[in-house]
Amino acid sequence: MQPVPSLEIISQLFAAAGLEKYWSNYEQYVKPGFLLEPMLTPEEQIPVGSTKIGGHPDVPANFKWPDWEGSRWVSLRKSI
């Protein structure tokens, strides 16, 4: 994860983009957060139980995947 930019840095980015006149309107909405940077990793290199986005779920071989109203299976989006 990258460090979260400070309000000062975000303000400078507004200015660099020619948007400094709008900063006072948007400053109140800037909240602490984090940035995820996904990287492609072969499935066999990801330890069971690890956090991941996409890929195959870590479930037993005989696991029955849930379906939605009998029509389609529910897909895995991320595992945290």
Stockholm file with secondary structure:
# STOCKHOLM 1.0

chainA/1-80         MQPVPSLEIISQLFAAAGLEKYWSNYEQYVKPGFLLEPMLTPEEQIPVGSTKIGGHPDVPANFKWPDWEGSRWVSLRKSI
#=GR chainA/1-80 SS CBCCCCHHHHHHHHHHTTCGGGHHHHGGGCCCCCBCCCCCCCGGGSCTTCCEESSCCCCCTTCCCCEETTTEECCCCEEC
#=GC SS_cons        CBCCCCHHHHHHHHHHTTCGGGHHHHGGGCCCCCBCCCCCCCGGGSCTTCCEESSCCCCCTTCCCCEETTTEECCCCEEC
//
